[in-house]
């Protein structure tokens, strides 16, 4: 599906801005907890996306592009990288393929010296 930038992008921007404003007021929010220890003291380390044969990662230490990257098949993925205050790391992946969306959580070892995204 091709997006008509004149008509649909402003609607998407408006929806995102409204969601961000609601999030600022804690309206209907779910608190993220560590999948390993249950801690609610969680920090956003980075986020990114995988499309085609490249991965973009935006983290506190900058933006990284990884290519070539093996294809996931048709579709694409977005991901968010977290670390709790007891140093457990994990990645939440949302992968899109043929009209279906899948979410997975993968526990990972993260280097301790990666700054948090919000402190960059």
ZAROTI-642827 format. One record per residue: x negated, y, z negated of N, C-alpha, C in turn. Coordinates in steps of 0.1 Angstrom, whole numbers. Layout:
<rec <X Y Z> <X Y Z> <X Y Z>>
...
! end
This chain:
<rec <-8 -12 0> <0 0 0> <-9 12 0>>
<rec <-6 21 9> <-14 34 10> <-7 44 1>>
<rec <-15 52 -6> <-9 62 -15> <-9 75 -7>>
<rec <2 81 -6> <4 94 0> <-1 105 -10>>
<rec <-12 110 -8> <-18 119 -18> <-10 132 -21>>
<rec <-3 136 -11> <5 148 -12> <17 146 -22>>
<rec <23 134 -22> <35 132 -30> <33 123 -42>>
<rec <25 113 -41> <24 103 -52> <13 106 -63>>
<rec <2 112 -59> <-9 115 -68> <-5 124 -79>>
<rec <2 135 -76> <7 144 -87> <16 136 -97>>
<rec <24 127 -92> <33 119 -101> <24 110 -110>>
<rec <14 104 -105> <5 96 -112> <-3 104 -123>>
<rec <-8 116 -118> <-15 125 -128> <-5 129 -139>>
<rec <7 132 -136> <16 136 -146> <19 125 -156>>
<rec <20 113 -151> <23 101 -160> <11 99 -169>>
<rec <-1 100 -164> <-13 98 -172> <-14 109 -183>>
<rec <-12 121 -179> <-12 132 -188> <-2 131 -199>>
<rec <10 127 -196> <21 124 -206> <17 113 -215>>
<rec <11 102 -210> <7 91 -218> <-4 96 -228>>
<rec <-14 104 -223> <-24 109 -231> <-19 118 -242>>
<rec <-9 126 -239> <-3 135 -249> <4 127 -260>>
<rec <11 117 -256> <18 108 -265> <8 101 -274>>
<rec <-3 97 -268> <-13 90 -276> <-20 99 -286>>
<rec <-21 112 -283> <-26 122 -293> <-18 123 -305>>
<rec <-5 119 -304> <4 121 -315> <7 107 -321>>
<rec <0 97 -318> <1 83 -323> <15 77 -321>>
<rec <21 81 -310> <35 76 -307> <34 62 -301>>
<rec <38 52 -309> <38 38 -304> <25 32 -302>>
<rec <14 37 -309> <1 31 -307> <-1 18 -315>>
<rec <-9 9 -309> <-13 -3 -316> <-28 -1 -319>>
<rec <-32 -4 -331> <-46 -2 -335> <-54 -14 -330>>
<rec <-65 -12 -324> <-74 -22 -319> <-83 -27 -330>>
<rec <-83 -41 -331> <-91 -47 -341> <-101 -57 -335>>
<rec <-112 -59 -342> <-123 -68 -337> <-117 -82 -336>>
<rec <-119 -89 -325> <-114 -103 -323> <-122 -113 -332>>
<rec <-134 -109 -337> <-142 -118 -344> <-140 -117 -359>>
<rec <-139 -105 -364> <-138 -103 -379> <-125 -96 -383>>
<rec <-117 -90 -374> <-105 -83 -377> <-107 -69 -382>>
<rec <-119 -64 -382> <-121 -50 -386> <-114 -40 -377>>
<rec <-108 -30 -383> <-101 -19 -375> <-111 -7 -373>>
<rec <-123 -8 -377> <-133 2 -375> <-140 -1 -362>>
<rec <-134 3 -351> <-138 -1 -337> <-142 12 -329>>
<rec <-153 10 -322> <-158 22 -314> <-158 18 -299>>
<rec <-154 28 -291> <-154 26 -276> <-168 28 -271>>
<rec <-174 18 -265> <-188 18 -260> <-188 22 -245>>
<rec <-178 17 -238> <-178 21 -223> <-165 15 -217>>
<rec <-164 19 -204> <-153 13 -196> <-158 14 -181>>
<rec <-151 6 -173> <-155 6 -159> <-145 -2 -151>>
<rec <-149 -4 -138> <-141 -11 -129> <-149 -20 -119>>
<rec <-144 -30 -114> <-150 -39 -104> <-141 -39 -92>>
<rec <-146 -35 -81> <-138 -36 -69> <-148 -40 -57>>
<rec <-144 -49 -50> <-152 -54 -39> <-165 -60 -44>>
<rec <-177 -54 -40> <-189 -60 -45> <-197 -50 -53>>
<rec <-190 -41 -61> <-197 -32 -70> <-189 -31 -83>>
<rec <-197 -28 -93> <-192 -26 -107> <-197 -12 -111>>
<rec <-188 -4 -116> <-191 9 -122> <-189 8 -137>>
<rec <-199 12 -144> <-198 12 -159> <-201 26 -164>>
<rec <-191 32 -171> <-193 45 -178> <-195 42 -192>>
<rec <-207 45 -197> <-210 43 -212> <-216 56 -217>>
<rec <-219 56 -230> <-225 67 -237> <-239 71 -231>>
<rec <-245 62 -225> <-259 65 -219> <-258 68 -204>>
<rec <-246 70 -199> <-245 74 -185> <-236 65 -177>>
<rec <-236 67 -164> <-229 59 -155> <-238 49 -147>>
<rec <-234 37 -147> <-243 27 -140> <-235 20 -129>>
<rec <-241 18 -118> <-235 11 -106> <-243 -2 -104>>
<rec <-236 -13 -104> <-242 -26 -102> <-237 -31 -88>>
<rec <-247 -33 -79> <-243 -39 -66> <-255 -46 -60>>
<rec <-255 -56 -53> <-242 -63 -50> <-238 -71 -62>>
<rec <-225 -72 -63> <-219 -80 -74> <-210 -90 -67>>
<rec <-211 -103 -73> <-202 -113 -67> <-187 -109 -67>>
<rec <-180 -112 -57> <-166 -109 -56> <-158 -117 -65>>
<rec <-147 -111 -71> <-138 -119 -79> <-127 -125 -70>>
<rec <-129 -124 -57> <-118 -128 -48> <-110 -116 -45>>
<rec <-98 -118 -41> <-90 -106 -38> <-86 -99 -51>>
<rec <-84 -86 -50> <-80 -79 -62> <-92 -72 -68>>
<rec <-89 -66 -80> <-100 -58 -86> <-98 -60 -102>>
<rec <-107 -53 -109> <-106 -54 -124> <-110 -41 -130>>
<rec <-104 -38 -142> <-109 -27 -150> <-112 -33 -164>>
<rec <-122 -27 -171> <-126 -33 -183> <-130 -22 -193>>
<rec <-129 -25 -206> <-132 -16 -217> <-142 -24 -226>>
<rec <-152 -17 -230> <-162 -24 -239> <-161 -17 -253>>
<rec <-160 -26 -263> <-159 -22 -277> <-170 -28 -286>>
<rec <-172 -21 -297> <-181 -27 -308> <-175 -23 -321>>
<rec <-174 -32 -331> <-169 -29 -344> <-181 -25 -353>>
<rec <-178 -20 -365> <-189 -15 -373> <-197 -26 -380>>
<rec <-193 -39 -377> <-202 -50 -382> <-209 -55 -370>>
<rec <-210 -48 -359> <-218 -50 -347> <-213 -62 -338>>
<rec <-200 -66 -339> <-195 -75 -330> <-191 -67 -317>>
<rec <-194 -73 -306> <-191 -66 -293> <-181 -75 -285>>
<rec <-173 -68 -277> <-163 -76 -268> <-159 -67 -257>>
<rec <-155 -73 -246> <-150 -67 -234> <-136 -71 -232>>
<rec <-127 -62 -230> <-113 -65 -226> <-112 -62 -211>>
<rec <-108 -73 -203> <-108 -72 -189> <-93 -74 -184>>
<rec <-89 -65 -176> <-76 -66 -169> <-79 -68 -154>>
<rec <-76 -80 -149> <-78 -83 -135> <-65 -84 -127>>
<rec <-65 -78 -116> <-53 -78 -107> <-56 -86 -95>>
<rec <-46 -95 -92> <-47 -103 -80> <-34 -108 -75>>
<rec <-31 -104 -63> <-18 -108 -56> <-6 -105 -64>>
<rec <-5 -93 -69> <7 -89 -76> <8 -94 -91>>
<rec <-2 -100 -96> <-2 -105 -110> <-14 -98 -117>>
<rec <-12 -95 -130> <-22 -89 -138> <-26 -99 -149>>
<rec <-39 -101 -151> <-44 -110 -162> <-52 -102 -171>>
<rec <-51 -105 -184> <-60 -98 -194> <-68 -109 -202>>
<rec <-80 -107 -204> <-89 -116 -212> <-98 -108 -221>>
<rec <-102 -114 -231> <-111 -108 -241> <-123 -117 -242>>
<rec <-135 -111 -239> <-148 -119 -240> <-157 -113 -250>>
<rec <-161 -121 -260> <-170 -116 -270> <-184 -116 -264>>
<rec <-192 -105 -266> <-205 -104 -260> <-215 -98 -270>>
<rec <-227 -100 -267> <-238 -94 -275> <-242 -81 -269>>
<rec <-241 -70 -276> <-244 -57 -271> <-257 -52 -277>>
<rec <-265 -45 -269> <-277 -39 -276> <-272 -28 -285>>
<rec <-278 -27 -297> <-273 -18 -307> <-275 -3 -303>>
<rec <-285 0 -295> <-288 14 -292> <-280 20 -281>>
<rec <-269 13 -276> <-261 20 -266> <-252 29 -274>>
<rec <-252 42 -270> <-244 52 -277> <-229 50 -273>>
<rec <-220 54 -283> <-206 53 -280> <-202 63 -269>>
<rec <-192 59 -262> <-187 67 -251> <-183 81 -256>>
<rec <-176 82 -266> <-170 95 -271> <-181 104 -277>>
<rec <-192 99 -280> <-203 107 -285> <-213 112 -274>>
<rec <-210 108 -262> <-220 112 -251> <-219 127 -248>>
! end
